[in-house]
Amino acid sequence: MITQFSPVDAIAAQSPEIHQVWSVDVDQRPPNAPIALSTPAVVNTADDTLLVLAARDKFVHVYNLEGDDVRRIAIEAPSDSGALLLSNGLVVVGDIDGRIYGIDPIAGVVAWQVQLTASFTNTPVALGDDFLVQTNDNFIYYFTAAGEKKWSYAGQNSVLSLYLSSTPLVAGNRIFAVQSNGDCVALKADSGDLLWKRQLLMSNNSSVLTEMKAPLATPLLLDTLNMNGESVSDVLLVPFYQGELHALSASDGSELFSVPTSIKSSPLLWGGMMYLADSEGYIHAYHRDKGLRAWSKKISSTELLGPVLWQERLWVADKQGNVLVLNADGEVQAQTTVVGRIARLPQVTTEGVVIRTERGVMVKVQ
């Protein structure tokens, strides 16, 4: 069922500058069911733009940007994964039983499926025409677009870890990945051979998940970074939730510095600035050429996700379901609230920003 919101309703109940265009209950979760965490891929066709995502109801759903449920494709188990559009038109998703699927969203069929060693809850990553997945037991797989495995890398599994995990970063012929046990690894993209490994959680002695330092954000590679007036090149930023932001040399993994801050999503590079949002409700802006902080502003009382960029503005979501729009100076321009907590990064489309909530709802806002 689609809930449509008129501009009058949006102005009366929310900020006039953010319009909740539509809302759909993707997962149809019964009371007390597990939370919903999957996110869509944006598929541009000759005729339409589609949102393709797997859900906890054991279907892959295909929506258009008007919120219409165009078709559904059955899969074998509930899904909490992200989705990736491949160059051949297939969309890759995973399920909680460790299967990955190549979905043809136009024909409405499963083109192929593969069984992995553990559940898959993060997002596949494009590697040329092919893709990578990192499973919850710290395996990294390289598959072709036809679902054929080229190589795998076996990391050390964690005794205790969060359900969500970091997504690998592809940079040329290098892959950078952060695993739930705290290992940051660099691999050769063509073979999966290990270039270097660095352990970043030596002091993580938490016995409960609410205190666990965990990698949730994709690492960020910078060509240069200024530190104390000196410029260093090939720098890998590795954020940890409830932990630190580490700056490593991407060439050998040596640590340049670390900052005690909790981050759930990757920093955003926009113009000459780097923006990052933290778990204390602050958004920070840094000059990329000077390495200095331009400003820090508290915009929420809880954890932030983002920012993402749409129409030259910063869009940020918080844990309580608030969506905020900021200008480049960090001033809040508008705010609205969606139904349910937000655990995944908002998705940008040509016509607006798509928000997924833990209640299984998907909302398009403008």
C-alpha positions as CSV (number, residue, x, y, z in Angstrom):
1,M,0.0,0.0,0.0
2,I,1.3,3.5,-0.9
3,T,0.7,6.3,1.4
4,Q,0.7,9.5,-0.7
5,F,1.4,12.9,1.0
6,S,0.0,16.1,-0.5
7,P,2.1,19.3,-0.3
8,V,-0.7,20.7,2.0
9,D,-0.2,17.8,4.5
10,A,3.5,18.2,4.4
11,I,3.4,21.9,5.1
12,A,0.9,21.4,7.9
13,A,2.7,18.6,9.7
14,Q,6.4,19.2,8.7
15,S,8.8,21.8,7.4
16,P,7.5,23.4,4.2
17,E,10.9,22.8,2.6
18,I,10.8,19.0,2.8
19,H,8.0,17.1,1.1
20,Q,7.4,13.4,2.0
21,V,6.2,12.4,-1.5
22,W,5.2,8.8,-0.7
23,S,5.7,6.0,1.8
24,V,5.4,2.2,1.2
25,D,5.5,-0.7,3.7
26,V,8.0,-2.9,1.8
27,D,8.5,-5.7,4.3
28,Q,4.9,-6.0,5.8
29,R,6.4,-6.7,9.2
30,P,4.0,-8.2,11.8
31,P,4.3,-6.9,15.4
32,N,7.5,-7.9,17.2
33,A,9.1,-9.2,13.9
34,P,12.8,-8.5,13.3
35,I,13.7,-5.0,12.1
36,A,14.1,-4.4,8.4
37,L,17.5,-3.2,7.2
38,S,17.7,-3.7,3.4
39,T,18.4,-0.8,1.0
40,P,17.6,-0.3,-2.7
41,A,19.7,0.0,-5.8
42,V,18.7,2.7,-8.3
43,V,18.1,1.3,-11.8
44,N,17.8,3.7,-14.7
45,T,16.1,2.2,-17.8
46,A,15.1,3.7,-21.1
47,D,11.5,4.2,-19.8
48,D,11.8,4.6,-16.1
49,T,13.9,4.8,-12.9
50,L,13.4,1.8,-10.6
51,L,14.2,1.1,-7.0
52,V,15.1,-2.6,-6.5
53,L,15.5,-4.1,-3.0
54,A,15.1,-7.4,-1.2
55,A,13.0,-7.5,1.9
56,R,12.1,-9.6,4.9
57,D,9.1,-11.0,3.2
58,K,11.3,-13.2,1.0
59,F,10.7,-11.1,-2.1
60,V,12.8,-8.7,-4.2
61,H,10.6,-5.7,-4.8
62,V,10.8,-3.4,-7.8
63,Y,9.3,0.0,-7.4
64,N,9.2,3.0,-9.7
65,L,9.9,6.5,-8.4
66,E,6.1,7.1,-7.9
67,G,6.2,4.4,-5.2
68,D,4.3,1.8,-7.3
69,D,5.2,-1.8,-6.7
70,V,5.9,-2.9,-10.3
71,R,6.8,-6.5,-9.6
72,R,8.1,-9.0,-7.1
73,I,10.6,-11.8,-7.4
74,A,10.7,-14.6,-4.8
75,I,13.9,-15.5,-3.0
76,E,14.5,-18.3,-0.4
77,A,15.0,-16.3,2.8
78,P,14.5,-12.8,4.3
79,S,17.0,-10.2,3.3
80,D,18.7,-7.3,5.2
81,S,21.3,-6.6,2.5
82,G,22.0,-3.6,0.3
83,A,21.6,-4.0,-3.5
84,L,24.0,-3.3,-6.4
85,L,23.2,-2.7,-10.0
86,L,25.7,-4.4,-12.3
87,S,26.7,-3.2,-15.8
88,N,24.8,-6.1,-17.4
89,G,21.5,-4.9,-15.8
90,L,21.3,-7.5,-13.0
91,V,20.9,-6.4,-9.4
92,V,22.8,-8.3,-6.7
93,V,21.2,-8.9,-3.3
94,G,21.9,-11.3,-0.4
95,D,19.8,-13.1,2.2
96,I,20.3,-13.9,5.9
97,D,21.0,-17.5,5.1
98,G,24.1,-16.6,3.1
99,R,22.8,-16.7,-0.5
100,I,23.5,-14.1,-3.0
101,Y,21.3,-13.6,-6.1
102,G,21.6,-12.0,-9.5
103,I,18.1,-10.5,-10.1
104,D,16.8,-9.4,-13.5
105,P,14.4,-6.6,-12.4
106,I,12.9,-6.1,-15.8
107,A,12.2,-9.8,-16.6
108,G,11.3,-10.4,-13.0
109,V,13.5,-13.5,-12.6
110,V,16.4,-14.8,-10.6
111,A,19.2,-15.2,-13.1
112,W,21.6,-17.1,-10.7
113,Q,22.1,-17.7,-7.0
114,V,25.2,-18.8,-5.0
115,Q,25.5,-20.1,-1.5
116,L,28.2,-18.4,0.7
117,T,29.7,-19.4,4.0
118,A,27.6,-17.0,6.2
119,S,24.9,-14.4,6.1
120,F,25.3,-11.3,4.0
121,T,23.9,-8.0,5.4
122,N,26.1,-5.2,3.9
123,T,26.1,-4.0,0.3
124,P,27.8,-5.6,-2.7
125,V,30.6,-3.4,-4.3
126,A,31.2,-3.0,-8.1
127,L,34.6,-4.1,-9.4
128,G,34.6,-3.2,-13.0
129,D,31.7,-5.3,-14.5
130,D,32.0,-7.7,-11.6
131,F,31.5,-7.3,-7.9
132,L,32.7,-8.1,-4.3
133,V,30.8,-9.2,-1.2
134,Q,32.0,-9.3,2.4
135,T,30.1,-11.8,4.6
136,N,29.5,-11.6,8.3
137,D,32.2,-14.2,9.0
138,N,34.9,-11.9,7.4
139,F,35.2,-13.7,4.0
140,I,35.6,-11.4,1.0
141,Y,34.5,-12.9,-2.4
142,Y,35.1,-11.7,-5.9
143,F,32.4,-12.8,-8.3
144,T,31.8,-12.2,-12.0
145,A,28.5,-10.7,-13.2
146,A,27.5,-14.2,-14.1
147,G,27.8,-15.3,-10.5
148,E,31.1,-17.2,-10.9
149,K,33.6,-17.0,-8.1
150,K,37.1,-15.8,-9.1
151,W,38.7,-15.7,-5.7
152,S,38.0,-15.4,-1.9
153,Y,39.9,-14.1,1.0
154,A,39.3,-15.6,4.5
155,G,39.7,-13.2,7.4
156,Q,39.5,-14.1,11.1
157,N,36.0,-14.5,12.4
158,S,34.9,-12.5,15.4
159,V,33.4,-14.1,18.6
160,L,31.2,-11.0,19.1
161,S,30.3,-8.5,16.4
162,L,27.4,-6.3,15.3
163,Y,24.9,-7.5,12.7
164,L,25.8,-4.9,10.2
165,S,29.4,-4.4,8.9
166,S,31.6,-2.2,6.7
167,T,31.6,-2.4,2.9
168,P,34.9,-2.8,1.1
169,L,36.4,0.0,-1.0
170,V,37.7,-0.6,-4.5
171,A,40.5,1.8,-5.6
172,G,42.1,0.9,-8.8
173,N,43.8,-2.5,-8.4
174,R,43.5,-2.3,-4.6
175,I,40.7,-3.3,-2.3
176,F,40.6,-2.0,1.2
177,A,38.3,-3.8,3.7
178,V,37.7,-3.5,7.5
179,Q,36.6,-6.7,9.2
180,S,34.5,-7.1,12.4
181,N,37.5,-8.3,14.4
182,G,39.3,-5.0,13.7
183,D,41.6,-6.1,10.9
184,C,42.0,-3.6,8.1
185,V,43.3,-5.3,5.0
186,A,44.5,-4.3,1.6
187,L,44.2,-6.9,-1.2
188,K,45.1,-7.1,-4.9
189,A,41.9,-6.8,-6.8
190,D,42.9,-9.2,-9.5
191,S,44.0,-12.1,-7.3
192,G,42.9,-11.4,-3.7
193,D,46.5,-11.6,-2.5
194,L,47.2,-9.8,0.8
195,L,49.2,-6.6,0.5
196,W,49.1,-5.6,4.1
197,K,47.0,-6.1,7.3
198,R,46.7,-3.9,10.4
199,Q,44.8,-4.6,13.6
200,L,42.9,-1.5,14.8
201,L,40.9,-2.9,17.8
202,M,43.7,-4.0,20.2
203,S,41.9,-2.3,23.1
204,N,38.4,-3.5,22.3
205,N,37.5,-5.5,25.5
206,S,33.7,-5.0,25.4
207,S,31.6,-8.0,26.4
208,V,28.3,-6.5,25.2
209,L,27.2,-5.2,21.8
210,T,26.1,-1.8,23.1
211,E,29.8,-1.1,23.9
212,M,31.4,-2.8,20.9
213,K,33.7,-0.8,18.7
214,A,32.6,-1.9,15.2
215,P,33.4,-0.9,11.6
216,L,30.2,0.1,9.9
217,A,31.3,2.7,7.4
218,T,33.2,2.2,4.1
219,P,36.8,3.4,4.3
220,L,37.6,6.6,2.4
221,L,40.8,7.1,0.3
222,L,42.3,10.6,0.0
223,D,45.0,11.6,-2.5
224,T,46.5,14.0,0.0
225,L,45.8,15.0,3.6
226,N,47.4,17.9,5.5
227,M,48.7,17.2,9.0
228,N,50.4,19.9,11.1
229,G,51.3,21.8,8.0
230,E,52.7,18.8,6.1
231,S,51.0,17.1,3.2
232,V,50.9,13.3,3.1
233,S,49.6,11.3,0.1
234,D,47.6,8.1,-0.3
235,V,45.7,8.2,3.0
236,L,43.0,5.8,4.1
237,L,40.5,7.0,6.6
238,V,38.9,4.1,8.6
239,P,35.9,5.1,10.8
240,F,34.8,2.9,13.7
241,Y,31.4,3.1,15.4
242,Q,31.9,3.7,19.2
243,G,35.6,3.9,18.5
244,E,38.1,6.0,16.6
245,L,38.7,7.5,13.2
246,H,42.0,6.1,12.0
247,A,44.2,7.6,9.3
248,L,46.5,5.0,7.7
249,S,49.0,5.0,4.9
250,A,47.3,3.2,2.1
251,S,50.6,1.9,0.8
252,D,51.7,-0.1,3.9
253,G,48.9,0.3,6.5
254,S,51.1,2.3,9.0
255,E,49.0,4.5,11.3
256,L,49.4,8.2,10.8
257,F,47.0,9.3,13.5
258,S,43.6,8.5,15.1
259,V,40.8,10.7,16.5
260,P,38.4,9.5,19.2
261,T,35.1,9.9,17.4
262,S,32.2,7.5,16.7
263,I,31.1,7.4,13.0
264,K,28.5,5.2,11.4
265,S,28.8,6.3,7.8
266,S,31.6,7.5,5.5
267,P,32.7,11.2,5.3
268,L,31.4,13.1,2.2
269,L,33.8,15.0,-0.1
270,W,32.1,18.1,-1.6
271,G,34.0,20.9,-3.2
272,G,37.0,21.8,-1.0
273,M,35.4,20.4,2.1
274,M,35.1,17.0,3.8
275,Y,31.9,16.6,5.9
276,L,31.3,13.9,8.5
277,A,28.5,13.2,11.0
278,D,29.1,11.5,14.3
279,S,27.2,9.5,16.9
280,E,26.9,12.4,19.2
281,G,24.7,14.4,16.9
282,Y,27.4,16.7,15.5
283,I,28.3,17.4,11.9
284,H,31.8,18.6,11.1
285,A,33.4,20.3,8.1
286,Y,37.1,20.2,7.3
287,H,39.1,22.1,4.7
288,R,40.6,19.4,2.5
289,D,43.6,21.5,1.5
290,K,44.5,22.8,4.9
291,G,43.5,19.8,7.1
292,L,41.8,22.2,9.5
293,R,38.3,22.0,10.9
294,A,36.1,24.8,9.5
295,W,33.1,24.3,11.9
296,S,31.3,21.7,14.1
297,K,27.5,22.0,14.8
298,K,25.2,19.9,16.9
299,I,22.0,19.2,14.9
300,S,20.6,16.2,16.8
301,S,20.5,14.6,20.2
302,T,21.3,11.1,18.8
303,E,23.4,9.2,16.2
304,L,23.6,10.7,12.7
305,L,23.9,9.0,9.3
306,G,25.3,10.8,6.3
307,P,25.6,13.3,4.9
308,V,24.6,12.6,1.3
309,L,24.4,15.2,-1.4
310,W,21.2,16.1,-3.4
311,Q,20.5,19.4,-5.2
312,E,23.6,21.1,-3.6
313,R,22.4,20.4,-0.1
314,L,23.5,18.1,2.6
315,W,21.0,15.5,3.7
316,V,21.4,13.8,7.1
317,A,19.3,11.3,9.0
318,D,19.4,10.4,12.7
319,K,18.5,7.3,14.7
320,Q,15.1,8.6,15.7
321,G,13.7,9.0,12.2
322,N,14.5,12.7,11.6
323,V,15.7,13.8,8.2
324,L,17.5,17.2,8.1
325,V,18.7,19.3,5.2
326,L,21.7,21.6,5.7
327,N,23.5,24.1,3.5
328,A,27.3,24.0,3.0
329,D,27.8,26.0,6.2
330,G,26.0,23.5,8.3
331,E,22.8,25.6,8.9
332,V,19.7,23.5,9.1
333,Q,17.3,24.5,6.3
334,A,14.5,22.0,6.9
335,Q,13.5,18.9,8.8
336,T,11.0,16.2,8.7
337,T,10.3,12.9,10.6
338,V,9.6,9.5,9.1
339,V,8.0,6.5,10.8
340,G,10.6,4.3,12.4
341,R,14.3,4.5,13.3
342,I,16.8,4.9,10.5
343,A,19.8,2.5,10.4
344,R,21.0,2.8,6.8
345,L,22.4,5.6,4.8
346,P,19.8,7.5,2.7
347,Q,19.8,6.8,-1.1
348,V,20.0,9.5,-3.7
349,T,17.9,9.4,-6.9
350,T,17.3,11.9,-9.6
351,E,14.0,12.9,-8.1
352,G,14.7,12.9,-4.4
353,V,16.2,11.0,-1.4
354,V,14.9,7.6,-0.4
355,I,14.8,6.7,3.3
356,R,14.5,3.1,4.7
357,T,13.4,2.6,8.3
358,E,13.7,-0.4,10.7
359,R,9.9,-0.8,10.5
360,G,10.1,-1.8,6.9
361,V,9.0,1.5,5.5
362,M,10.5,3.2,2.5
363,V,9.9,6.9,2.0
364,K,10.8,9.3,-0.8
365,V,11.5,12.9,0.3
366,Q,12.2,16.0,-1.6
